[in-house]
């Protein structure tokens, strides 16, 4: 049986050290866990391999785009 800290539904976030491949070193980052369909994982890995851009960078970009889409971040140029 799993405890709450290892549950995929856990809301706990774990601080992660920023590295040269991630966001700006001054920016605070956390590690999180998501469940992704295997087909999407394969496609993301292939994209990252072809472009030499880390999967994590694509995922951060996707989260930023999603939040902007739903008005949770201010859009560049004075949007929502």
PyMOL commands that set and color helices and strands:
alter all, ss='L'
color gray80, all
select helices_A, chain A and resi 4-6+38-51+55-69
alter helices_A, ss='H'
color red, helices_A
select strands_A, chain A and resi 14-16+29-31
alter strands_A, ss='S'
color yellow, strands_A
deselect
rebuild
show_as cartoon
